[in-house]
Amino acid sequence: MQACKELVDDAKSCCADLVFKEVCLEILARARHVLNDADFEALTSYVAEKMKEKPRIRHPPAIATK
């Protein structure tokens, strides 16, 4: 469960929104096979909350031109 949450958090910090959502769906699809029902429901809620957040992609600083 914790590993799944960490994967979601990592994806949130480095992926574009659409890619992040695709990654989350893949994580949930695989997690369904290994988590019990309660943990899967908790992970689903966690992912839903992360999807509602604004993207956190770190953009490199703009290059100053003269």
mmCIF file of the N, C-alpha and C atoms, coordinates in Angstrom:
data_MODEL
# 
_entry.id   MODEL 
# 
loop_
_atom_site.group_PDB 
_atom_site.id 
_atom_site.type_symbol 
_atom_site.label_atom_id 
_atom_site.label_alt_id 
_atom_site.label_comp_id 
_atom_site.label_asym_id 
_atom_site.label_entity_id 
_atom_site.label_seq_id 
_atom_site.pdbx_PDB_ins_code 
_atom_site.Cartn_x 
_atom_site.Cartn_y 
_atom_site.Cartn_z 
_atom_site.occupancy 
_atom_site.B_iso_or_equiv 
_atom_site.pdbx_formal_charge 
_atom_site.auth_seq_id 
_atom_site.auth_comp_id 
_atom_site.auth_asym_id 
_atom_site.auth_atom_id 
_atom_site.pdbx_PDB_model_num 
ATOM 1   N N  . MET A 1 1  ? 0.833   -1.184 0.000   1.00 0.00 ? 1  MET A N  1 
ATOM 2   C CA . MET A 1 1  ? 0.000   0.000  0.000   1.00 0.00 ? 1  MET A CA 1 
ATOM 3   C C  . MET A 1 1  ? 0.880   1.251  0.000   1.00 0.00 ? 1  MET A C  1 
ATOM 4   N N  . GLN A 1 2  ? 1.877   1.277  0.878   1.00 0.00 ? 2  GLN A N  1 
ATOM 5   C CA . GLN A 1 2  ? 2.762   2.443  0.959   1.00 0.00 ? 2  GLN A CA 1 
ATOM 6   C C  . GLN A 1 2  ? 3.541   2.623  -0.345  1.00 0.00 ? 2  GLN A C  1 
ATOM 7   N N  . ALA A 1 3  ? 3.982   1.525  -0.921  1.00 0.00 ? 3  ALA A N  1 
ATOM 8   C CA . ALA A 1 3  ? 4.718   1.610  -2.189  1.00 0.00 ? 3  ALA A CA 1 
ATOM 9   C C  . ALA A 1 3  ? 3.833   2.196  -3.289  1.00 0.00 ? 3  ALA A C  1 
ATOM 10  N N  . CYS A 1 4  ? 2.574   1.831  -3.306  1.00 0.00 ? 4  CYS A N  1 
ATOM 11  C CA . CYS A 1 4  ? 1.644   2.379  -4.301  1.00 0.00 ? 4  CYS A CA 1 
ATOM 12  C C  . CYS A 1 4  ? 1.478   3.880  -4.112  1.00 0.00 ? 4  CYS A C  1 
ATOM 13  N N  . LYS A 1 5  ? 1.337   4.308  -2.866  1.00 0.00 ? 5  LYS A N  1 
ATOM 14  C CA . LYS A 1 5  ? 1.201   5.740  -2.585  1.00 0.00 ? 5  LYS A CA 1 
ATOM 15  C C  . LYS A 1 5  ? 2.448   6.501  -3.014  1.00 0.00 ? 5  LYS A C  1 
ATOM 16  N N  . GLU A 1 6  ? 3.611   5.916  -2.779  1.00 0.00 ? 6  GLU A N  1 
ATOM 17  C CA . GLU A 1 6  ? 4.860   6.570  -3.183  1.00 0.00 ? 6  GLU A CA 1 
ATOM 18  C C  . GLU A 1 6  ? 4.954   6.678  -4.703  1.00 0.00 ? 6  GLU A C  1 
ATOM 19  N N  . LEU A 1 7  ? 4.514   5.655  -5.416  1.00 0.00 ? 7  LEU A N  1 
ATOM 20  C CA . LEU A 1 7  ? 4.501   5.720  -6.879  1.00 0.00 ? 7  LEU A CA 1 
ATOM 21  C C  . LEU A 1 7  ? 3.578   6.829  -7.370  1.00 0.00 ? 7  LEU A C  1 
ATOM 22  N N  . VAL A 1 8  ? 2.422   6.955  -6.738  1.00 0.00 ? 8  VAL A N  1 
ATOM 23  C CA . VAL A 1 8  ? 1.472   8.014  -7.100  1.00 0.00 ? 8  VAL A CA 1 
ATOM 24  C C  . VAL A 1 8  ? 2.090   9.381  -6.839  1.00 0.00 ? 8  VAL A C  1 
ATOM 25  N N  . ASP A 1 9  ? 2.712   9.545  -5.676  1.00 0.00 ? 9  ASP A N  1 
ATOM 26  C CA . ASP A 1 9  ? 3.338   10.828 -5.336  1.00 0.00 ? 9  ASP A CA 1 
ATOM 27  C C  . ASP A 1 9  ? 4.463   11.175 -6.305  1.00 0.00 ? 9  ASP A C  1 
ATOM 28  N N  . ASP A 1 10 ? 5.276   10.196 -6.660  1.00 0.00 ? 10 ASP A N  1 
ATOM 29  C CA . ASP A 1 10 ? 6.363   10.430 -7.613  1.00 0.00 ? 10 ASP A CA 1 
ATOM 30  C C  . ASP A 1 10 ? 5.808   10.844 -8.976  1.00 0.00 ? 10 ASP A C  1 
ATOM 31  N N  . ALA A 1 11 ? 4.770   10.163 -9.407  1.00 0.00 ? 11 ALA A N  1 
ATOM 32  C CA . ALA A 1 11 ? 4.165   10.497 -10.698 1.00 0.00 ? 11 ALA A CA 1 
ATOM 33  C C  . ALA A 1 11 ? 3.568   11.899 -10.673 1.00 0.00 ? 11 ALA A C  1 
ATOM 34  N N  . LYS A 1 12 ? 2.977   12.269 -9.549  1.00 0.00 ? 12 LYS A N  1 
ATOM 35  C CA . LYS A 1 12 ? 2.367   13.601 -9.429  1.00 0.00 ? 12 LYS A CA 1 
ATOM 36  C C  . LYS A 1 12 ? 3.413   14.696 -9.579  1.00 0.00 ? 12 LYS A C  1 
ATOM 37  N N  . SER A 1 13 ? 4.609   14.447 -9.070  1.00 0.00 ? 13 SER A N  1 
ATOM 38  C CA . SER A 1 13 ? 5.633   15.489 -9.081  1.00 0.00 ? 13 SER A CA 1 
ATOM 39  C C  . SER A 1 13 ? 6.384   15.596 -10.407 1.00 0.00 ? 13 SER A C  1 
ATOM 40  N N  . CYS A 1 14 ? 6.251   14.602 -11.287 1.00 0.00 ? 14 CYS A N  1 
ATOM 41  C CA . CYS A 1 14 ? 7.072   14.663 -12.502 1.00 0.00 ? 14 CYS A CA 1 
ATOM 42  C C  . CYS A 1 14 ? 6.324   14.400 -13.803 1.00 0.00 ? 14 CYS A C  1 
ATOM 43  N N  . CYS A 1 15 ? 5.029   14.211 -13.761 1.00 0.00 ? 15 CYS A N  1 
ATOM 44  C CA . CYS A 1 15 ? 4.291   13.909 -14.984 1.00 0.00 ? 15 CYS A CA 1 
ATOM 45  C C  . CYS A 1 15 ? 3.272   14.996 -15.308 1.00 0.00 ? 15 CYS A C  1 
ATOM 46  N N  . ALA A 1 16 ? 3.015   15.180 -16.588 1.00 0.00 ? 16 ALA A N  1 
ATOM 47  C CA . ALA A 1 16 ? 1.916   16.043 -17.011 1.00 0.00 ? 16 ALA A CA 1 
ATOM 48  C C  . ALA A 1 16 ? 0.614   15.416 -16.521 1.00 0.00 ? 16 ALA A C  1 
ATOM 49  N N  . ASP A 1 17 ? -0.426  16.223 -16.406 1.00 0.00 ? 17 ASP A N  1 
ATOM 50  C CA . ASP A 1 17 ? -1.685  15.781 -15.809 1.00 0.00 ? 17 ASP A CA 1 
ATOM 51  C C  . ASP A 1 17 ? -2.257  14.538 -16.490 1.00 0.00 ? 17 ASP A C  1 
ATOM 52  N N  . LEU A 1 18 ? -2.309  14.532 -17.800 1.00 0.00 ? 18 LEU A N  1 
ATOM 53  C CA . LEU A 1 18 ? -2.875  13.387 -18.512 1.00 0.00 ? 18 LEU A CA 1 
ATOM 54  C C  . LEU A 1 18 ? -2.035  12.134 -18.297 1.00 0.00 ? 18 LEU A C  1 
ATOM 55  N N  . VAL A 1 19 ? -0.734  12.276 -18.344 1.00 0.00 ? 19 VAL A N  1 
ATOM 56  C CA . VAL A 1 19 ? 0.163   11.143 -18.108 1.00 0.00 ? 19 VAL A CA 1 
ATOM 57  C C  . VAL A 1 19 ? 0.011   10.661 -16.669 1.00 0.00 ? 19 VAL A C  1 
ATOM 58  N N  . PHE A 1 20 ? -0.093  11.596 -15.723 1.00 0.00 ? 20 PHE A N  1 
ATOM 59  C CA . PHE A 1 20 ? -0.286  11.238 -14.318 1.00 0.00 ? 20 PHE A CA 1 
ATOM 60  C C  . PHE A 1 20 ? -1.536  10.378 -14.147 1.00 0.00 ? 20 PHE A C  1 
ATOM 61  N N  . LYS A 1 21 ? -2.617  10.767 -14.783 1.00 0.00 ? 21 LYS A N  1 
ATOM 62  C CA . LYS A 1 21 ? -3.862  10.005 -14.659 1.00 0.00 ? 21 LYS A CA 1 
ATOM 63  C C  . LYS A 1 21 ? -3.717  8.606  -15.250 1.00 0.00 ? 21 LYS A C  1 
ATOM 64  N N  . GLU A 1 22 ? -3.027  8.494  -16.366 1.00 0.00 ? 22 GLU A N  1 
ATOM 65  C CA . GLU A 1 22 ? -2.795  7.174  -16.964 1.00 0.00 ? 22 GLU A CA 1 
ATOM 66  C C  . GLU A 1 22 ? -1.948  6.301  -16.045 1.00 0.00 ? 22 GLU A C  1 
ATOM 67  N N  . VAL A 1 23 ? -0.926  6.896  -15.437 1.00 0.00 ? 23 VAL A N  1 
ATOM 68  C CA . VAL A 1 23 ? -0.066  6.154  -14.502 1.00 0.00 ? 23 VAL A CA 1 
ATOM 69  C C  . VAL A 1 23 ? -0.893  5.682  -13.310 1.00 0.00 ? 23 VAL A C  1 
ATOM 70  N N  . CYS A 1 24 ? -1.749  6.553  -12.793 1.00 0.00 ? 24 CYS A N  1 
ATOM 71  C CA . CYS A 1 24 ? -2.590  6.178  -11.651 1.00 0.00 ? 24 CYS A CA 1 
ATOM 72  C C  . CYS A 1 24 ? -3.508  5.012  -11.989 1.00 0.00 ? 24 CYS A C  1 
ATOM 73  N N  . LEU A 1 25 ? -4.091  5.037  -13.167 1.00 0.00 ? 25 LEU A N  1 
ATOM 74  C CA . LEU A 1 25 ? -4.958  3.930  -13.573 1.00 0.00 ? 25 LEU A CA 1 
ATOM 75  C C  . LEU A 1 25 ? -4.184  2.621  -13.661 1.00 0.00 ? 25 LEU A C  1 
ATOM 76  N N  . GLU A 1 26 ? -2.971  2.693  -14.141 1.00 0.00 ? 26 GLU A N  1 
ATOM 77  C CA . GLU A 1 26 ? -2.128  1.493  -14.220 1.00 0.00 ? 26 GLU A CA 1 
ATOM 78  C C  . GLU A 1 26 ? -1.773  0.986  -12.822 1.00 0.00 ? 26 GLU A C  1 
ATOM 79  N N  . ILE A 1 27 ? -1.436  1.904  -11.921 1.00 0.00 ? 27 ILE A N  1 
ATOM 80  C CA . ILE A 1 27 ? -1.117  1.522  -10.537 1.00 0.00 ? 27 ILE A CA 1 
ATOM 81  C C  . ILE A 1 27 ? -2.324  0.852  -9.898  1.00 0.00 ? 27 ILE A C  1 
ATOM 82  N N  . LEU A 1 28 ? -3.505  1.447  -10.068 1.00 0.00 ? 28 LEU A N  1 
ATOM 83  C CA . LEU A 1 28 ? -4.719  0.869  -9.481  1.00 0.00 ? 28 LEU A CA 1 
ATOM 84  C C  . LEU A 1 28 ? -5.030  -0.505 -10.075 1.00 0.00 ? 28 LEU A C  1 
ATOM 85  N N  . ALA A 1 29 ? -4.845  -0.655 -11.368 1.00 0.00 ? 29 ALA A N  1 
ATOM 86  C CA . ALA A 1 29 ? -5.125  -1.944 -12.009 1.00 0.00 ? 29 ALA A CA 1 
ATOM 87  C C  . ALA A 1 29 ? -4.235  -3.048 -11.440 1.00 0.00 ? 29 ALA A C  1 
ATOM 88  N N  . ARG A 1 30 ? -2.978  -2.717 -11.225 1.00 0.00 ? 30 ARG A N  1 
ATOM 89  C CA . ARG A 1 30 ? -2.054  -3.723 -10.680 1.00 0.00 ? 30 ARG A CA 1 
ATOM 90  C C  . ARG A 1 30 ? -2.272  -3.937 -9.183  1.00 0.00 ? 30 ARG A C  1 
ATOM 91  N N  . ALA A 1 31 ? -2.577  -2.852 -8.472  1.00 0.00 ? 31 ALA A N  1 
ATOM 92  C CA . ALA A 1 31 ? -2.784  -2.945 -7.023  1.00 0.00 ? 31 ALA A CA 1 
ATOM 93  C C  . ALA A 1 31 ? -4.007  -3.792 -6.693  1.00 0.00 ? 31 ALA A C  1 
ATOM 94  N N  . ARG A 1 32 ? -4.982  -3.797 -7.577  1.00 0.00 ? 32 ARG A N  1 
ATOM 95  C CA . ARG A 1 32 ? -6.214  -4.562 -7.350  1.00 0.00 ? 32 ARG A CA 1 
ATOM 96  C C  . ARG A 1 32 ? -5.910  -6.042 -7.143  1.00 0.00 ? 32 ARG A C  1 
ATOM 97  N N  . HIS A 1 33 ? -4.842  -6.513 -7.748  1.00 0.00 ? 33 HIS A N  1 
ATOM 98  C CA . HIS A 1 33 ? -4.491  -7.935 -7.663  1.00 0.00 ? 33 HIS A CA 1 
ATOM 99  C C  . HIS A 1 33 ? -3.761  -8.296 -6.372  1.00 0.00 ? 33 HIS A C  1 
ATOM 100 N N  . VAL A 1 34 ? -3.202  -7.303 -5.679  1.00 0.00 ? 34 VAL A N  1 
ATOM 101 C CA . VAL A 1 34 ? -2.383  -7.628 -4.508  1.00 0.00 ? 34 VAL A CA 1 
ATOM 102 C C  . VAL A 1 34 ? -2.904  -7.044 -3.197  1.00 0.00 ? 34 VAL A C  1 
ATOM 103 N N  . LEU A 1 35 ? -3.769  -6.048 -3.258  1.00 0.00 ? 35 LEU A N  1 
ATOM 104 C CA . LEU A 1 35 ? -4.287  -5.445 -2.029  1.00 0.00 ? 35 LEU A CA 1 
ATOM 105 C C  . LEU A 1 35 ? -5.623  -6.068 -1.653  1.00 0.00 ? 35 LEU A C  1 
ATOM 106 N N  . ASN A 1 36 ? -5.904  -6.085 -0.349  1.00 0.00 ? 36 ASN A N  1 
ATOM 107 C CA . ASN A 1 36 ? -7.234  -6.526 0.066   1.00 0.00 ? 36 ASN A CA 1 
ATOM 108 C C  . ASN A 1 36 ? -8.231  -5.407 -0.248  1.00 0.00 ? 36 ASN A C  1 
ATOM 109 N N  . ASP A 1 37 ? -9.515  -5.696 -0.105  1.00 0.00 ? 37 ASP A N  1 
ATOM 110 C CA . ASP A 1 37 ? -10.549 -4.732 -0.492  1.00 0.00 ? 37 ASP A CA 1 
ATOM 111 C C  . ASP A 1 37 ? -10.439 -3.406 0.254   1.00 0.00 ? 37 ASP A C  1 
ATOM 112 N N  . ALA A 1 38 ? -10.181 -3.459 1.553   1.00 0.00 ? 38 ALA A N  1 
ATOM 113 C CA . ALA A 1 38 ? -10.096 -2.230 2.352   1.00 0.00 ? 38 ALA A CA 1 
ATOM 114 C C  . ALA A 1 38 ? -8.915  -1.371 1.916   1.00 0.00 ? 38 ALA A C  1 
ATOM 115 N N  . ASP A 1 39 ? -7.765  -1.991 1.716   1.00 0.00 ? 39 ASP A N  1 
ATOM 116 C CA . ASP A 1 39 ? -6.586  -1.242 1.271   1.00 0.00 ? 39 ASP A CA 1 
ATOM 117 C C  . ASP A 1 39 ? -6.782  -0.682 -0.138  1.00 0.00 ? 39 ASP A C  1 
ATOM 118 N N  . PHE A 1 40 ? -7.423  -1.451 -0.998  1.00 0.00 ? 40 PHE A N  1 
ATOM 119 C CA . PHE A 1 40 ? -7.664  -0.967 -2.355  1.00 0.00 ? 40 PHE A CA 1 
ATOM 120 C C  . PHE A 1 40 ? -8.597  0.241  -2.345  1.00 0.00 ? 40 PHE A C  1 
ATOM 121 N N  . GLU A 1 41 ? -9.627  0.184  -1.522  1.00 0.00 ? 41 GLU A N  1 
ATOM 122 C CA . GLU A 1 41 ? -10.546 1.328  -1.408  1.00 0.00 ? 41 GLU A CA 1 
ATOM 123 C C  . GLU A 1 41 ? -9.812  2.554  -0.873  1.00 0.00 ? 41 GLU A C  1 
ATOM 124 N N  . ALA A 1 42 ? -8.934  2.352  0.110   1.00 0.00 ? 42 ALA A N  1 
ATOM 125 C CA . ALA A 1 42 ? -8.156  3.466  0.661   1.00 0.00 ? 42 ALA A CA 1 
ATOM 126 C C  . ALA A 1 42 ? -7.227  4.046  -0.403  1.00 0.00 ? 42 ALA A C  1 
ATOM 127 N N  . LEU A 1 43 ? -6.585  3.188  -1.180  1.00 0.00 ? 43 LEU A N  1 
ATOM 128 C CA . LEU A 1 43 ? -5.702  3.653  -2.245  1.00 0.00 ? 43 LEU A CA 1 
ATOM 129 C C  . LEU A 1 43 ? -6.495  4.399  -3.316  1.00 0.00 ? 43 LEU A C  1 
ATOM 130 N N  . THR A 1 44 ? -7.663  3.903  -3.659  1.00 0.00 ? 44 THR A N  1 
ATOM 131 C CA . THR A 1 44 ? -8.513  4.566  -4.645  1.00 0.00 ? 44 THR A CA 1 
ATOM 132 C C  . THR A 1 44 ? -8.886  5.969  -4.180  1.00 0.00 ? 44 THR A C  1 
ATOM 133 N N  . SER A 1 45 ? -9.224  6.109  -2.911  1.00 0.00 ? 45 SER A N  1 
ATOM 134 C CA . SER A 1 45 ? -9.546  7.430  -2.356  1.00 0.00 ? 45 SER A CA 1 
ATOM 135 C C  . SER A 1 45 ? -8.333  8.343  -2.391  1.00 0.00 ? 45 SER A C  1 
ATOM 136 N N  . TYR A 1 46 ? -7.173  7.803  -2.057  1.00 0.00 ? 46 TYR A N  1 
ATOM 137 C CA . TYR A 1 46 ? -5.929  8.578  -2.069  1.00 0.00 ? 46 TYR A CA 1 
ATOM 138 C C  . TYR A 1 46 ? -5.634  9.086  -3.483  1.00 0.00 ? 46 TYR A C  1 
ATOM 139 N N  . VAL A 1 47 ? -5.759  8.207  -4.461  1.00 0.00 ? 47 VAL A N  1 
ATOM 140 C CA . VAL A 1 47 ? -5.502  8.583  -5.852  1.00 0.00 ? 47 VAL A CA 1 
ATOM 141 C C  . VAL A 1 47 ? -6.512  9.634  -6.315  1.00 0.00 ? 47 VAL A C  1 
ATOM 142 N N  . ALA A 1 48 ? -7.768  9.475  -5.936  1.00 0.00 ? 48 ALA A N  1 
ATOM 143 C CA . ALA A 1 48 ? -8.794  10.451 -6.326  1.00 0.00 ? 48 ALA A CA 1 
ATOM 144 C C  . ALA A 1 48 ? -8.463  11.836 -5.783  1.00 0.00 ? 48 ALA A C  1 
ATOM 145 N N  . GLU A 1 49 ? -7.992  11.905 -4.546  1.00 0.00 ? 49 GLU A N  1 
ATOM 146 C CA . GLU A 1 49 ? -7.606  13.196 -3.965  1.00 0.00 ? 49 GLU A CA 1 
ATOM 147 C C  . GLU A 1 49 ? -6.412  13.791 -4.697  1.00 0.00 ? 49 GLU A C  1 
ATOM 148 N N  . LYS A 1 50 ? -5.444  12.963 -5.038  1.00 0.00 ? 50 LYS A N  1 
ATOM 149 C CA . LYS A 1 50 ? -4.268  13.444 -5.770  1.00 0.00 ? 50 LYS A CA 1 
ATOM 150 C C  . LYS A 1 50 ? -4.654  13.955 -7.156  1.00 0.00 ? 50 LYS A C  1 
ATOM 151 N N  . MET A 1 51 ? -5.624  13.316 -7.784  1.00 0.00 ? 51 MET A N  1 
ATOM 152 C CA . MET A 1 51 ? -6.065  13.754 -9.107  1.00 0.00 ? 51 MET A CA 1 
ATOM 153 C C  . MET A 1 51 ? -6.757  15.113 -9.048  1.00 0.00 ? 51 MET A C  1 
ATOM 154 N N  . LYS A 1 52 ? -7.368  15.429 -7.920  1.00 0.00 ? 52 LYS A N  1 
ATOM 155 C CA . LYS A 1 52 ? -8.048  16.719 -7.759  1.00 0.00 ? 52 LYS A CA 1 
ATOM 156 C C  . LYS A 1 52 ? -7.063  17.863 -7.535  1.00 0.00 ? 52 LYS A C  1 
ATOM 157 N N  . GLU A 1 53 ? -5.865  17.545 -7.039  1.00 0.00 ? 53 GLU A N  1 
ATOM 158 C CA . GLU A 1 53 ? -4.864  18.579 -6.771  1.00 0.00 ? 53 GLU A CA 1 
ATOM 159 C C  . GLU A 1 53 ? -4.346  19.170 -8.074  1.00 0.00 ? 53 GLU A C  1 
ATOM 160 N N  . LYS A 1 54 ? -3.845  20.388 -7.981  1.00 0.00 ? 54 LYS A N  1 
ATOM 161 C CA . LYS A 1 54 ? -3.220  21.020 -9.142  1.00 0.00 ? 54 LYS A CA 1 
ATOM 162 C C  . LYS A 1 54 ? -1.904  20.306 -9.437  1.00 0.00 ? 54 LYS A C  1 
ATOM 163 N N  . PRO A 1 55 ? -1.503  20.280 -10.707 1.00 0.00 ? 55 PRO A N  1 
ATOM 164 C CA . PRO A 1 55 ? -0.220  19.646 -11.070 1.00 0.00 ? 55 PRO A CA 1 
ATOM 165 C C  . PRO A 1 55 ? 0.946   20.295 -10.337 1.00 0.00 ? 55 PRO A C  1 
ATOM 166 N N  . ARG A 1 56 ? 1.944   19.462 -9.983  1.00 0.00 ? 56 ARG A N  1 
ATOM 167 C CA . ARG A 1 56 ? 3.118   19.957 -9.258  1.00 0.00 ? 56 ARG A CA 1 
ATOM 168 C C  . ARG A 1 56 ? 4.397   19.754 -10.049 1.00 0.00 ? 56 ARG A C  1 
ATOM 169 N N  . ILE A 1 57 ? 4.318   19.785 -11.342 1.00 0.00 ? 57 ILE A N  1 
ATOM 170 C CA . ILE A 1 57 ? 5.516   19.562 -12.160 1.00 0.00 ? 57 ILE A CA 1 
ATOM 171 C C  . ILE A 1 57 ? 6.493   20.699 -11.917 1.00 0.00 ? 57 ILE A C  1 
ATOM 172 N N  . ARG A 1 58 ? 7.722   20.326 -11.672 1.00 0.00 ? 58 ARG A N  1 
ATOM 173 C CA . ARG A 1 58 ? 8.772   21.327 -11.481 1.00 0.00 ? 58 ARG A CA 1 
ATOM 174 C C  . ARG A 1 58 ? 9.360   21.681 -12.835 1.00 0.00 ? 58 ARG A C  1 
ATOM 175 N N  . HIS A 1 59 ? 9.164   22.925 -13.244 1.00 0.00 ? 59 HIS A N  1 
ATOM 176 C CA . HIS A 1 59 ? 9.713   23.385 -14.516 1.00 0.00 ? 59 HIS A CA 1 
ATOM 177 C C  . HIS A 1 59 ? 11.088  23.977 -14.282 1.00 0.00 ? 59 HIS A C  1 
ATOM 178 N N  . PRO A 1 60 ? 12.011  23.756 -15.205 1.00 0.00 ? 60 PRO A N  1 
ATOM 179 C CA . PRO A 1 60 ? 13.335  24.373 -15.057 1.00 0.00 ? 60 PRO A CA 1 
ATOM 180 C C  . PRO A 1 60 ? 13.203  25.890 -15.197 1.00 0.00 ? 60 PRO A C  1 
ATOM 181 N N  . PRO A 1 61 ? 14.083  26.639 -14.549 1.00 0.00 ? 61 PRO A N  1 
ATOM 182 C CA . PRO A 1 61 ? 14.001  28.098 -14.653 1.00 0.00 ? 61 PRO A CA 1 
ATOM 183 C C  . PRO A 1 61 ? 14.226  28.554 -16.094 1.00 0.00 ? 61 PRO A C  1 
ATOM 184 N N  . ALA A 1 62 ? 13.575  29.640 -16.443 1.00 0.00 ? 62 ALA A N  1 
ATOM 185 C CA . ALA A 1 62 ? 13.716  30.182 -17.797 1.00 0.00 ? 62 ALA A CA 1 
ATOM 186 C C  . ALA A 1 62 ? 15.133  30.697 -17.999 1.00 0.00 ? 62 ALA A C  1 
ATOM 187 N N  . ILE A 1 63 ? 15.631  30.537 -19.196 1.00 0.00 ? 63 ILE A N  1 
ATOM 188 C CA . ILE A 1 63 ? 16.978  31.010 -19.520 1.00 0.00 ? 63 ILE A CA 1 
ATOM 189 C C  . ILE A 1 63 ? 16.886  32.493 -19.876 1.00 0.00 ? 63 ILE A C  1 
ATOM 190 N N  . ALA A 1 64 ? 17.661  33.286 -19.191 1.00 0.00 ? 64 ALA A N  1 
ATOM 191 C CA . ALA A 1 64 ? 17.658  34.726 -19.451 1.00 0.00 ? 64 ALA A CA 1 
ATOM 192 C C  . ALA A 1 64 ? 18.405  35.017 -20.744 1.00 0.00 ? 64 ALA A C  1 
ATOM 193 N N  . THR A 1 65 ? 17.834  35.867 -21.557 1.00 0.00 ? 65 THR A N  1 
ATOM 194 C CA . THR A 1 65 ? 18.499  36.275 -22.797 1.00 0.00 ? 65 THR A CA 1 
ATOM 195 C C  . THR A 1 65 ? 18.830  37.752 -22.723 1.00 0.00 ? 65 THR A C  1 
ATOM 196 N N  . LYS A 1 66 ? 19.893  38.125 -23.401 1.00 0.00 ? 66 LYS A N  1 
ATOM 197 C CA . LYS A 1 66 ? 20.321  39.531 -23.368 1.00 0.00 ? 66 LYS A CA 1 
ATOM 198 C C  . LYS A 1 66 ? 19.707  40.307 -24.486 1.00 0.00 ? 66 LYS A C  1 
# 
